[in-house]
Amino acid sequence: MRPDLSRLMSKLHDAGLAADAWPEALQSLSDAVGVAGAAYITFNKITGRVDWACFSGPSERAKPEYVRHYAALDPYSLLLDASWTKLSECLPDALLRRSEWYAEFVLACGVRDIVGTRLFETPSHRVIFGLHQQIGRALPHRAGSILNIATEPLRRAARSHTEILAIPSDGAFDAPRADGYGRVTFLFPCLQRPPIS
């Protein structure tokens, strides 16, 4: 494994053990993929609120506003499943232009698009993760390869983190959809790249 990816795996492992390690893990993954930032959010399905969130990059300062107001308006988080899904490819542009969440939160943070996944879900909670593509920037070609490597460690870190937060679990987490080689499948062509050997 390349040294930069070894460091990333270590940061993800650390985040699973200590909540205060998530900012570094998010930044490391953002840097490795080549995007502006990331968000890791735990939704409480019973209360309809965010139980825990960590943001890095351009949206970091706006985390309180997201938790307090925009999370309830976020149509994207509800659409995420265990595959990596691009915001611009699952919600039509016309809907996004009318969305207060997109116009006043996403674009206001300097983010044009998001690549997200649901890390897992229990009867009471849903944990999602998104990488933020900055306005005027394209998603790097290496994104698919790096996400193929980082997805399972990211899921393990999130599961460990929720145990630390004492989030109830029925023990049956949603499993990611994987191809015959254990790689997570992607829903958009720009991330359908062969894994790094």
C-alpha positions in Angstrom: 0.0 0.0 0.0 1.3 3.5 -0.8 2.6 5.5 2.2 -0.1 8.2 1.9 -2.9 5.5 1.9 -1.3 3.8 4.8 -1.4 7.0 6.8 -5.1 7.4 5.7 -6.0 3.9 6.9 -4.3 4.8 10.3 -6.3 8.0 10.6 -9.5 6.1 9.9 -8.7 3.5 12.5 -7.9 6.3 15.0 -11.3 7.9 14.3 -13.1 4.7 15.1 -11.5 4.8 18.6 -11.8 8.5 19.5 -14.4 11.0 18.3 -11.8 13.8 18.4 -9.8 12.0 15.6 -12.5 12.4 13.0 -11.5 15.9 11.8 -8.0 14.6 10.8 -9.5 11.5 9.3 -11.9 13.5 7.1 -9.1 15.8 6.0 -6.8 12.9 5.2 -9.5 11.2 3.1 -10.3 14.5 1.4 -6.7 15.1 0.6 -6.1 11.6 -0.7 -9.1 11.8 -3.0 -8.4 15.4 -4.0 -11.6 17.1 -2.9 -12.3 20.2 -0.8 -13.7 18.6 2.3 -16.0 16.0 3.8 -18.9 15.4 6.2 -19.6 12.5 8.5 -23.1 12.6 10.0 -25.1 10.4 12.4 -28.9 10.9 12.0 -31.3 9.8 14.7 -34.3 8.3 12.8 -36.5 8.5 15.9 -36.0 12.2 16.7 -35.3 13.3 13.1 -32.2 15.1 14.3 -28.5 14.9 13.9 -26.9 13.1 16.9 -23.3 13.7 15.9 -21.5 15.4 13.0 -18.0 16.3 11.8 -17.3 18.5 8.8 -14.0 19.4 7.2 -13.0 21.9 4.5 -15.3 24.7 3.3 -18.4 23.5 5.2 -16.7 23.1 8.6 -17.7 26.6 9.8 -21.3 26.0 8.8 -21.8 22.7 10.7 -23.9 24.4 13.5 -26.3 25.7 10.8 -26.5 22.3 9.1 -27.3 20.6 12.4 -29.8 23.2 13.6 -31.6 23.9 10.3 -30.4 22.4 7.0 -30.3 18.7 8.0 -34.1 18.7 8.1 -34.1 20.1 4.5 -31.4 17.8 3.1 -33.0 15.6 0.4 -29.7 13.9 -0.5 -29.0 12.1 2.7 -32.2 10.2 2.5 -31.3 8.9 -1.0 -27.9 7.4 0.0 -27.5 3.7 0.1 -24.4 1.6 0.6 -22.9 2.6 -2.8 -21.1 5.8 -3.6 -23.6 8.2 -5.2 -23.0 11.6 -6.7 -25.5 14.3 -5.7 -25.7 15.8 -9.3 -26.6 12.3 -10.7 -29.4 11.4 -8.2 -31.3 14.8 -7.9 -32.3 16.8 -11.0 -30.7 20.2 -11.4 -34.2 21.9 -11.4 -34.9 20.5 -8.0 -31.5 21.5 -6.6 -31.9 25.1 -7.9 -35.2 25.3 -5.9 -33.7 23.7 -2.8 -33.0 25.9 0.2 -30.5 23.3 1.5 -28.5 23.3 -1.8 -28.6 27.1 -2.5 -28.1 28.4 1.0 -25.9 25.7 2.5 -24.1 23.6 -0.2 -23.4 26.4 -2.7 -22.8 28.9 0.1 -20.0 26.7 1.4 -18.3 26.8 -2.0 -19.3 23.2 -2.8 -20.8 22.3 -6.2 -21.3 18.5 -5.9 -21.1 15.8 -3.2 -20.1 12.1 -3.5 -21.8 10.3 -0.7 -22.6 6.9 0.8 -24.6 5.5 3.7 -22.0 3.8 5.9 -24.6 1.8 7.8 -28.1 2.0 9.3 -29.8 0.5 12.3 -33.5 0.8 13.3 -32.8 4.0 15.1 -29.8 5.6 13.3 -28.4 6.3 9.8 -24.7 7.2 9.4 -23.7 8.9 6.1 -20.5 10.2 4.7 -19.9 12.7 1.9 -16.9 14.1 0.0 -17.3 17.7 -1.2 -16.4 18.8 -4.7 -15.5 22.5 -4.8 -17.2 24.8 -7.2 -15.1 25.0 -10.4 -13.3 21.7 -9.7 -13.8 18.3 -11.3 -13.8 15.0 -9.3 -10.3 13.6 -9.8 -9.9 10.3 -11.7 -8.2 8.7 -8.8 -11.3 9.0 -6.6 -12.8 5.6 -7.5 -9.5 3.7 -6.7 -9.0 5.4 -3.4 -12.6 5.0 -2.3 -12.4 1.3 -3.2 -9.6 1.0 -0.7 -11.0 3.4 1.9 -14.7 2.4 2.0 -14.4 -0.7 4.3 -12.0 1.0 6.8 -14.4 4.0 6.8 -17.3 1.7 7.6 -15.4 0.0 10.4 -14.4 3.3 11.9 -18.0 4.5 11.8 -19.3 1.3 13.5 -16.7 1.6 16.2 -17.4 5.3 16.7 -21.2 4.6 17.2 -20.3 2.0 19.8 -18.4 4.7 21.7 -21.4 7.0 21.3 -23.6 4.2 22.7 -25.9 4.3 19.7 -28.3 1.4 20.0 -27.8 -1.4 17.4 -29.7 -4.5 16.6 -26.5 -6.0 15.4 -27.7 -6.0 11.8 -25.9 -3.3 9.9 -26.7 -2.8 6.2 -24.0 -4.4 4.2 -22.5 -2.6 1.2 -23.2 -3.9 -2.3 -20.0 -5.4 -3.6 -19.0 -7.1 -6.8 -17.4 -10.6 -6.8 -14.1 -9.2 -5.6 -15.5 -7.4 -2.5 -15.2 -4.0 -4.1 -18.0 -1.5 -3.5 -20.0 -0.7 -6.6 -20.4 2.8 -7.7 -23.5 4.4 -9.3 -21.7 6.8 -11.6 -19.1 6.2 -14.4 -16.4 8.6 -13.2 -15.8 6.3 -10.2 -15.8 3.0 -12.0 -12.1 2.5 -12.1 -10.1 -0.6 -11.3 -8.8 -0.9 -7.8 -5.2 -0.1 -6.9 -3.2 -3.3 -6.8 
